[in-house]
Amino acid sequence: MAGFARRARAMIRSEYEAIGTSLAALKGAGFQPVSRRERVNRVAHERGPCAGSAIMLVEEVMTPDPFVVDTYEPIARIAELIRRHRIHQVPVIDENNRIVGIVTDRDIRSASGANSDTAGLLARDVMTTNVVSVSPTQPLADAVRILCEHRFGSLPVVVGERIVGILSTRDLLRRLLVLLEQSAMRTGS
């Protein structure tokens, strides 16, 4: 049994030496080793559903320059804005154009249910102040994960504290539709 183990180790050593010699020859010919991550990104770029981008970013899908309101906006006007434009939330900004909150259609319904007189209520009275946001250069997968974990319908997209866009489930569905159509065209379906 000891003889077999010795022969097996010698054979493996010989194989490793052959692989090392082959790698040295490839490097000498200009070939560079590629990490697994690079190979995966290359395949995703060439054949993946994104076909052209290994990692899709928030800025590629978001709606730029969303509607915003200031803290003194009456909720009746915000409700009208939400209804007219078929959106579910409006970011609230301060006098320096920094995001300070979000007013959602749910916030308005809650305020209306709790108060029969909503005429005097302003954005600052009903807004959610603990704002979860994403960066335009953040991977889209991260943003989708946040949307799912928190059960949000959309996320403000900010640079620093300034809002530059909004990423909604509607934006994601539009992009998904484009990708599905492109995939169907490539496969001939």
N, C-alpha and C positions, 0 to 999 in steps of 0.2 A: 504494500500500500504506500509506503514511503517513497518508493521509486516512481510510482504513478504521480504523486503530488509533486515531486521534483521535476518530472518531465512536463507536467501541466504548467508549473511556474515558469519553466524555461521557454515553453511555447508562448505563453502570454507575454513574457519579457520580449521575445523576438517580435511579436505582433506590435507591441508598443514602440519598439525601435523602428519598425517599418513605417508605422504611422508618423512618428517624429521625422523620419527622413522625407516622407512625402510632404508633410507640412512645410518643412524647410525648403523643399524644392518649389512648392507653390508660392511661398513668401518671396523667394528669390525671383520668381516670374512676375511679381507684382500683385499677387492675390492677397487680400487682407481678410482675416477672420471676421465673421459677422455674428453679432450676439443673437440670441433667440428672439429678443424683443425687436431687433431690427428686421429679422426675417418675417416675423408676424406682421409688423407694420408694412413691410414691402408687399406681402401677399394681400393684406387688407387694401392697400393702395391700388394694386393691380386688378384684383378680382372681387373685392368686398362690395357691400351694398353702397358704400360711399363713393367708390370708384374715383379716386382722385384725392382723397384726403384720409390719411390713416386715423387721425383724431379730429373729429368735427368739434368746432368751438361754438360757444353760445352766440357770438356775434354773427355767425353764419345763418342763424335761424330766428333770432329775436326780432321783434318789431321795434325799430328805432323811434326816438322822439315820441314817447307815449303821452297821452293826456295826463296832466298833473293839476292839482289844486293847491291853494295855500291853506294854512290852518284856520283862516277866517271864512272859508267858503261855506255857505249854508248847505245843510245836507239835502234840502229839497233840490237844489241845483245839481248836487253830485248825483242824486238819484236819477234826475233827468238825463244827465250825461251818460250814466251807466246804461239806462234804458235805450236812449237814442243810438248809442254806438255799440250796443250789444257786448259790453265788456263786464267783467265781474269785480274789478277793483280799480281804484285810482290812487296812485302815490300822492302823498301830501308832502309839500316842500315848505321850507321856511323862507325868510326874506333873503337869505344868501343862496337860494336854490339848492339847498341840501335836503335830502330825503329825511323826514322826521316821523313818518308814519304811513299807514295804508288805510283807506276806507274801502271796505268790501260791501257787496250787496247784502251780505249776511249782517254786517255791522249796522247797516241802515234798517234792515228788518227788525233786528233786536231793539234798536232805539225806538222804532215806531211802535213796537209791541209793548215796550215798557212805559212809553210816554204817549199819551194821547195828543199832547201838544209838542210837535217837533219843529214848529216854525222858528223857534229861537236857537235850535241846535246847530252847531258849527262842526266842521271837520275835526277840529281839535277835541271836541266833546265825545266823539264816537270812534275816532281812529284807533287802530292797533299800532302801538308804538314799538313793539319788539319786532322790528322788520328783519326778515331773513332775505338776503339778496345774493346775487352772483355777479361775477366779473365778466365782461365780454370775452376775455381771453381764457376763461375757464373751460375745460372740456365739457362738452354737452352732456356726456354721461354723468358727470358729477351733478349737474343741474337737474337732470331727470331723477336721479337718486333722491335729491332733496325734495323735489315735487312729490314723489311717491311716499317718502318717509313722513312728511308733514301733511300730506293730503291737500296740497295747495293746487289751485287752478292756474296760478302764474307766479312769476318771481320778478321783482324789479332787478334790472341790470344796472350796476353802478360802477363808476370809476371814482375812487375816493369816496366821497359822500354824495356825489352828483349823479342823478339818474340819467342814463343815456339810452335806455330801452326797457322793454319788458319781454319776458319769455313766457308764453302761455301754452297751455296744452293744445290750443288751436294751431299755434305756430308749429308745434311738434308734429301734429297730425298732417298738416300741409306738407312738411318736409318728408314725412314717412310716405305719403302718397306719391310724391315725386320719385323717391327712391324705389318704391315698388313698381312704378311705371317704367323707370329706367331698367330695372332688373328684368321685367317682363319683355322689354324690347331686346335686351341682350340675349335672353334665352329663347326668344321667338314665341313666347306664350301669348 
